[in-house]
Amino acid sequence: MILMSPYEEKKIFKLRIVYNKKGCTAAGHCVLSDPFNFTLDKNFEAVLVDGKPMPNIEGVWYKDIETDSPHLPINASKTCTPKVIAIIDRETGKRIAP
């Protein structure tokens, strides 16, 4: 087992979270997986915290983040029942989840 020194820099991942609120079924898996980027509204539908509306696409929100914990938004995307959350690597432009 290789242990990382507490003084080593962690890799920072530049990601874009894309969320189609119109397809949300209010299961809440995203909030359980990533409570930093998702919360629930009064109808128990997910809300992308600090998300911005996607230009020219009604009901779709996005948020650009830099994180050393990419597993949180990736798990939110993978556990989303209707698969309305996508995670994009901003450096490569590739979709990495779901």
Rosetta constraint file for C-alpha pairs under 8 A:
AtomPair CA 4 CA 8 HARMONIC 6.86 0.50
AtomPair CA 10 CA 68 HARMONIC 6.25 0.50
AtomPair CA 11 CA 68 HARMONIC 5.84 0.50
AtomPair CA 12 CA 66 HARMONIC 6.15 0.50
AtomPair CA 12 CA 67 HARMONIC 5.27 0.50
AtomPair CA 12 CA 68 HARMONIC 4.70 0.50
AtomPair CA 13 CA 66 HARMONIC 5.44 0.50
AtomPair CA 13 CA 67 HARMONIC 5.26 0.50
AtomPair CA 13 CA 68 HARMONIC 6.03 0.50
AtomPair CA 13 CA 69 HARMONIC 7.85 0.50
AtomPair CA 13 CA 70 HARMONIC 6.61 0.50
AtomPair CA 13 CA 89 HARMONIC 7.71 0.50
AtomPair CA 14 CA 64 HARMONIC 7.37 0.50
AtomPair CA 14 CA 65 HARMONIC 5.91 0.50
AtomPair CA 14 CA 66 HARMONIC 4.55 0.50
AtomPair CA 14 CA 67 HARMONIC 6.73 0.50
AtomPair CA 14 CA 89 HARMONIC 6.22 0.50
AtomPair CA 14 CA 90 HARMONIC 5.51 0.50
AtomPair CA 14 CA 91 HARMONIC 6.64 0.50
AtomPair CA 15 CA 64 HARMONIC 5.81 0.50
AtomPair CA 15 CA 65 HARMONIC 5.34 0.50
AtomPair CA 15 CA 66 HARMONIC 6.26 0.50
AtomPair CA 15 CA 67 HARMONIC 7.86 0.50
AtomPair CA 15 CA 87 HARMONIC 6.62 0.50
AtomPair CA 15 CA 88 HARMONIC 5.57 0.50
AtomPair CA 15 CA 89 HARMONIC 4.79 0.50
AtomPair CA 15 CA 90 HARMONIC 5.19 0.50
AtomPair CA 15 CA 91 HARMONIC 7.96 0.50
AtomPair CA 16 CA 62 HARMONIC 6.73 0.50
AtomPair CA 16 CA 63 HARMONIC 5.59 0.50
AtomPair CA 16 CA 64 HARMONIC 4.38 0.50
AtomPair CA 16 CA 65 HARMONIC 6.18 0.50
AtomPair CA 16 CA 87 HARMONIC 5.74 0.50
AtomPair CA 16 CA 88 HARMONIC 5.01 0.50
AtomPair CA 16 CA 89 HARMONIC 6.51 0.50
AtomPair CA 16 CA 90 HARMONIC 6.24 0.50
AtomPair CA 17 CA 62 HARMONIC 5.39 0.50
AtomPair CA 17 CA 63 HARMONIC 5.20 0.50
AtomPair CA 17 CA 64 HARMONIC 6.39 0.50
AtomPair CA 17 CA 65 HARMONIC 7.73 0.50
AtomPair CA 17 CA 73 HARMONIC 7.44 0.50
AtomPair CA 17 CA 85 HARMONIC 6.99 0.50
AtomPair CA 17 CA 86 HARMONIC 5.92 0.50
AtomPair CA 17 CA 87 HARMONIC 4.86 0.50
AtomPair CA 17 CA 88 HARMONIC 6.54 0.50
AtomPair CA 18 CA 60 HARMONIC 7.05 0.50
AtomPair CA 18 CA 61 HARMONIC 5.80 0.50
AtomPair CA 18 CA 62 HARMONIC 4.41 0.50
AtomPair CA 18 CA 63 HARMONIC 6.75 0.50
AtomPair CA 18 CA 85 HARMONIC 5.66 0.50
AtomPair CA 18 CA 86 HARMONIC 5.10 0.50
AtomPair CA 18 CA 87 HARMONIC 6.39 0.50
AtomPair CA 18 CA 88 HARMONIC 7.81 0.50
AtomPair CA 19 CA 48 HARMONIC 7.17 0.50
AtomPair CA 19 CA 60 HARMONIC 5.59 0.50
AtomPair CA 19 CA 61 HARMONIC 5.14 0.50
AtomPair CA 19 CA 62 HARMONIC 6.12 0.50
AtomPair CA 19 CA 84 HARMONIC 5.75 0.50
AtomPair CA 19 CA 85 HARMONIC 4.57 0.50
AtomPair CA 19 CA 86 HARMONIC 6.54 0.50
AtomPair CA 20 CA 24 HARMONIC 7.12 0.50
AtomPair CA 20 CA 59 HARMONIC 5.88 0.50
AtomPair CA 20 CA 60 HARMONIC 4.31 0.50
AtomPair CA 20 CA 61 HARMONIC 6.35 0.50
AtomPair CA 20 CA 84 HARMONIC 5.21 0.50
AtomPair CA 20 CA 85 HARMONIC 6.60 0.50
AtomPair CA 21 CA 45 HARMONIC 7.76 0.50
AtomPair CA 21 CA 46 HARMONIC 7.17 0.50
AtomPair CA 21 CA 47 HARMONIC 7.54 0.50
AtomPair CA 21 CA 59 HARMONIC 5.51 0.50
AtomPair CA 21 CA 60 HARMONIC 6.03 0.50
AtomPair CA 21 CA 61 HARMONIC 7.36 0.50
AtomPair CA 21 CA 84 HARMONIC 7.33 0.50
AtomPair CA 22 CA 59 HARMONIC 5.62 0.50
AtomPair CA 22 CA 60 HARMONIC 7.53 0.50
AtomPair CA 23 CA 82 HARMONIC 6.73 0.50
AtomPair CA 23 CA 84 HARMONIC 6.12 0.50
AtomPair CA 24 CA 45 HARMONIC 6.33 0.50
AtomPair CA 24 CA 46 HARMONIC 6.95 0.50
AtomPair CA 24 CA 82 HARMONIC 6.69 0.50
AtomPair CA 24 CA 84 HARMONIC 6.76 0.50
AtomPair CA 25 CA 45 HARMONIC 6.96 0.50
AtomPair CA 25 CA 81 HARMONIC 7.62 0.50
AtomPair CA 25 CA 82 HARMONIC 6.86 0.50
AtomPair CA 26 CA 43 HARMONIC 7.98 0.50
AtomPair CA 26 CA 44 HARMONIC 5.55 0.50
AtomPair CA 26 CA 45 HARMONIC 4.51 0.50
AtomPair CA 26 CA 46 HARMONIC 6.46 0.50
AtomPair CA 27 CA 45 HARMONIC 7.85 0.50
AtomPair CA 27 CA 80 HARMONIC 7.82 0.50
AtomPair CA 27 CA 81 HARMONIC 7.10 0.50
AtomPair CA 28 CA 32 HARMONIC 6.59 0.50
AtomPair CA 28 CA 40 HARMONIC 7.48 0.50
AtomPair CA 28 CA 44 HARMONIC 7.57 0.50
AtomPair CA 28 CA 45 HARMONIC 7.42 0.50
AtomPair CA 28 CA 46 HARMONIC 6.77 0.50
AtomPair CA 28 CA 80 HARMONIC 7.99 0.50
AtomPair CA 29 CA 33 HARMONIC 6.11 0.50
AtomPair CA 29 CA 76 HARMONIC 6.60 0.50
AtomPair CA 29 CA 79 HARMONIC 5.92 0.50
AtomPair CA 29 CA 80 HARMONIC 5.90 0.50
AtomPair CA 29 CA 81 HARMONIC 7.65 0.50
AtomPair CA 30 CA 34 HARMONIC 5.82 0.50
AtomPair CA 30 CA 35 HARMONIC 7.52 0.50
AtomPair CA 30 CA 38 HARMONIC 6.40 0.50
AtomPair CA 30 CA 46 HARMONIC 7.49 0.50
AtomPair CA 30 CA 73 HARMONIC 7.97 0.50
AtomPair CA 30 CA 75 HARMONIC 7.63 0.50
AtomPair CA 30 CA 76 HARMONIC 4.20 0.50
AtomPair CA 30 CA 77 HARMONIC 6.88 0.50
AtomPair CA 30 CA 79 HARMONIC 6.67 0.50
AtomPair CA 30 CA 80 HARMONIC 6.00 0.50
AtomPair CA 31 CA 35 HARMONIC 4.79 0.50
AtomPair CA 31 CA 37 HARMONIC 7.73 0.50
AtomPair CA 31 CA 38 HARMONIC 5.05 0.50
AtomPair CA 31 CA 39 HARMONIC 5.56 0.50
AtomPair CA 31 CA 40 HARMONIC 7.34 0.50
AtomPair CA 31 CA 46 HARMONIC 7.32 0.50
AtomPair CA 31 CA 76 HARMONIC 7.24 0.50
AtomPair CA 32 CA 76 HARMONIC 7.75 0.50
AtomPair CA 33 CA 72 HARMONIC 5.95 0.50
AtomPair CA 33 CA 73 HARMONIC 7.31 0.50
AtomPair CA 33 CA 75 HARMONIC 5.87 0.50
AtomPair CA 33 CA 76 HARMONIC 4.97 0.50
AtomPair CA 33 CA 79 HARMONIC 7.72 0.50
AtomPair CA 34 CA 38 HARMONIC 6.15 0.50
AtomPair CA 34 CA 72 HARMONIC 4.95 0.50
AtomPair CA 34 CA 73 HARMONIC 5.76 0.50
AtomPair CA 34 CA 75 HARMONIC 7.44 0.50
AtomPair CA 34 CA 76 HARMONIC 5.81 0.50
AtomPair CA 35 CA 39 HARMONIC 6.39 0.50
AtomPair CA 36 CA 49 HARMONIC 7.52 0.50
AtomPair CA 37 CA 48 HARMONIC 5.80 0.50
AtomPair CA 37 CA 49 HARMONIC 5.07 0.50
AtomPair CA 37 CA 50 HARMONIC 7.89 0.50
AtomPair CA 37 CA 73 HARMONIC 7.38 0.50
AtomPair CA 38 CA 46 HARMONIC 6.30 0.50
AtomPair CA 38 CA 47 HARMONIC 5.56 0.50
AtomPair CA 38 CA 48 HARMONIC 4.84 0.50
AtomPair CA 38 CA 49 HARMONIC 5.46 0.50
AtomPair CA 39 CA 46 HARMONIC 5.59 0.50
AtomPair CA 39 CA 47 HARMONIC 5.25 0.50
AtomPair CA 39 CA 48 HARMONIC 6.74 0.50
AtomPair CA 39 CA 49 HARMONIC 6.67 0.50
AtomPair CA 40 CA 44 HARMONIC 5.00 0.50
AtomPair CA 40 CA 45 HARMONIC 5.30 0.50
AtomPair CA 40 CA 46 HARMONIC 4.52 0.50
AtomPair CA 40 CA 47 HARMONIC 5.63 0.50
AtomPair CA 41 CA 45 HARMONIC 5.52 0.50
AtomPair CA 41 CA 46 HARMONIC 6.34 0.50
AtomPair CA 41 CA 47 HARMONIC 6.41 0.50
AtomPair CA 47 CA 51 HARMONIC 7.94 0.50
AtomPair CA 48 CA 61 HARMONIC 7.16 0.50
AtomPair CA 48 CA 62 HARMONIC 7.57 0.50
AtomPair CA 48 CA 63 HARMONIC 7.60 0.50
AtomPair CA 50 CA 63 HARMONIC 7.03 0.50
AtomPair CA 51 CA 61 HARMONIC 5.76 0.50
AtomPair CA 51 CA 62 HARMONIC 5.27 0.50
AtomPair CA 51 CA 63 HARMONIC 4.88 0.50
AtomPair CA 52 CA 61 HARMONIC 5.34 0.50
AtomPair CA 52 CA 62 HARMONIC 5.39 0.50
AtomPair CA 52 CA 63 HARMONIC 6.31 0.50
AtomPair CA 53 CA 57 HARMONIC 7.81 0.50
AtomPair CA 53 CA 58 HARMONIC 7.61 0.50
AtomPair CA 53 CA 59 HARMONIC 7.28 0.50
AtomPair CA 53 CA 60 HARMONIC 6.01 0.50
AtomPair CA 53 CA 61 HARMONIC 4.40 0.50
AtomPair CA 53 CA 62 HARMONIC 6.38 0.50
AtomPair CA 54 CA 58 HARMONIC 7.28 0.50
AtomPair CA 54 CA 59 HARMONIC 7.90 0.50
AtomPair CA 54 CA 60 HARMONIC 5.51 0.50
AtomPair CA 54 CA 61 HARMONIC 5.16 0.50
AtomPair CA 54 CA 62 HARMONIC 6.15 0.50
AtomPair CA 70 CA 74 HARMONIC 6.22 0.50
AtomPair CA 71 CA 75 HARMONIC 5.74 0.50
AtomPair CA 72 CA 76 HARMONIC 6.28 0.50
AtomPair CA 73 CA 77 HARMONIC 6.22 0.50
AtomPair CA 73 CA 87 HARMONIC 7.22 0.50
AtomPair CA 74 CA 78 HARMONIC 6.19 0.50
AtomPair CA 74 CA 87 HARMONIC 6.48 0.50
AtomPair CA 74 CA 96 HARMONIC 7.80 0.50
AtomPair CA 74 CA 97 HARMONIC 5.88 0.50
AtomPair CA 74 CA 98 HARMONIC 7.29 0.50
AtomPair CA 75 CA 79 HARMONIC 5.92 0.50
AtomPair CA 76 CA 80 HARMONIC 6.08 0.50
AtomPair CA 76 CA 85 HARMONIC 7.52 0.50
AtomPair CA 77 CA 83 HARMONIC 6.76 0.50
AtomPair CA 77 CA 84 HARMONIC 7.55 0.50
AtomPair CA 77 CA 85 HARMONIC 4.90 0.50
AtomPair CA 77 CA 86 HARMONIC 5.94 0.50
AtomPair CA 77 CA 87 HARMONIC 6.96 0.50
AtomPair CA 77 CA 97 HARMONIC 6.12 0.50
AtomPair CA 77 CA 98 HARMONIC 5.55 0.50
AtomPair CA 78 CA 83 HARMONIC 7.31 0.50
AtomPair CA 78 CA 97 HARMONIC 6.50 0.50
AtomPair CA 78 CA 98 HARMONIC 4.98 0.50
AtomPair CA 79 CA 83 HARMONIC 7.82 0.50
AtomPair CA 80 CA 84 HARMONIC 6.83 0.50
AtomPair CA 80 CA 85 HARMONIC 6.87 0.50
AtomPair CA 83 CA 98 HARMONIC 7.21 0.50
AtomPair CA 85 CA 98 HARMONIC 7.49 0.50
AtomPair CA 86 CA 95 HARMONIC 7.02 0.50
AtomPair CA 86 CA 96 HARMONIC 7.72 0.50
AtomPair CA 86 CA 97 HARMONIC 5.62 0.50
AtomPair CA 86 CA 98 HARMONIC 6.09 0.50
AtomPair CA 87 CA 95 HARMONIC 5.81 0.50
AtomPair CA 87 CA 96 HARMONIC 5.67 0.50
AtomPair CA 87 CA 97 HARMONIC 5.05 0.50
AtomPair CA 87 CA 98 HARMONIC 7.16 0.50
AtomPair CA 88 CA 93 HARMONIC 6.18 0.50
AtomPair CA 88 CA 94 HARMONIC 5.62 0.50
AtomPair CA 88 CA 95 HARMONIC 4.31 0.50
AtomPair CA 88 CA 96 HARMONIC 5.71 0.50
AtomPair CA 88 CA 97 HARMONIC 7.27 0.50
AtomPair CA 89 CA 93 HARMONIC 5.32 0.50
AtomPair CA 89 CA 94 HARMONIC 5.46 0.50
AtomPair CA 89 CA 95 HARMONIC 6.25 0.50
AtomPair CA 89 CA 96 HARMONIC 6.56 0.50
AtomPair CA 90 CA 94 HARMONIC 7.49 0.50
